[in-house]
Amino acid sequence: MAHKSERIYLSSPHMGSAEQLFIAEAFDTNWVAPVGPHITKFEEEVASYTGTAGAVALTSGTAAIHLALRALEVGVGDIVFCSTFTFVASANPIVYLGAEPVFIDSEPISWNMSPQALKRAFEAAQKNSAMPKAVVVVNLYGQSADYDEITKLCDQYNVPIVEDAAESLGAMYKGKASGSFGRFGIFSFNGNKIITTSNGGMVVSDDLDALRKIRFWSTQAKDSTKYYQHSEIGYNYRLSNVLAGIGRGQLLVLDDRVEARRKVFKRYEEGFSGLRGIHFMEEAPFGRMTRWLTALKLDPAIIAVSPEEIIEKLESKNIEARRVWKPMHRQPLYLHCNYFPHEEDGSVSDELFNQGLCLPSGSNLSPHQQNKVISAILQEII
């Protein structure tokens, strides 16, 4: 039997030594529950990094979106605008609360929410007396959306932003940290993210009263009594002290991880420099992206193979690659929801999905491994 080569993953965890020290400290002091000093410190450190007033560490980015929307009093029958070009976890918490998502297309430069489509959605909502309770704006693949334009529109209609920065910790928009633009910013520390706590998330905000409420809900909403009393619905959403210790170690090397992923992108850019028909996700002029994942689209007029065929070719060589996100308005779960494309007769996210894919992008991806990826793709295309 032929020896199968070592698998090259899309985005694997990249652990260091500091994480083990923080974990050992948690074990040595017996702080292993969803309470302890690492949680407090991790929240303070993420808030400091993002320039926000405070943070609450949770079990996932999904939980963070859920509680942020609840803090904005989103409820049954409400409408929430949401980026369509995203992972389903951006939209599902809207439905958890009994509200209805309305999906907004991407614009072609940053691939993030289109201010042009958002403007039409607001105009339609005002005309129909069906204004949204919030707007969930997703920062895709490590790049911030155009917050000057989006914030201007949301302020005009007095609708708060939830910034889904699950994929963009470490990115900048006009010199300001990703996650600091909405009423709430959301981060994910899932195993494939730029830093990880194995599984975890964070909500950041300048609204300390709202964060206190989120912290209360995340620990089953136990009233301040001598016995177990609950006056509100709560959740088991609090991050453990052990996982917060991992997060503290990871945060120490976040900037290094960003630089490593940007170098991975540059090697891809150089590796395919002589090939027509490959168009990488651009770095928008208004910010600095992390290149969490190197995403690209293929021009079908020049390149005859499809994204799926390239993914299958890579898989045959034990290399993991993925399609870009399937837009929410095309998901069976959300086919009934309204959708506003970038142009009335043209959808950017549909084109990106049809032509796009993501390549292995981990900060621990070696040049040797990356050359294998590049060679396999060139063999398939040329």
Secondary structure, 3 states (H helix, E strand, C coil): CCCCCCCECCCCCCCCCHHHHHHHHHHHHCCCCCCCHHHHHHHHHHHHHHCCCEEEEECCHHHHHHHHHHHCCCCCCCEEEEECCCCHHHCHHHHHCCCEEEEECECCCCCCECHHHHHHHHHHHHHCCCCCCEEEEECHHHCCCCHHHHHHHHHHCCCCEEEECCCCCCCEECCEECCCCCCEEEEECCCCCCCCCCCCEEEEECCHHHHHHHHHHHECCCCCCCCCCCCCCCCECECCHHHHHHHHHHHCCHHHHHHHHHHHHHHHHHHCCCCCCEEECCCCCCEECCCCCEEEEECCCCCCCCHHHHHHHHHHCCECCEECCCCHHHCHHHCCCCEECCECCECHHHHHHHHEEEECCCCCCCHHHHHHHHHHHHHHHC
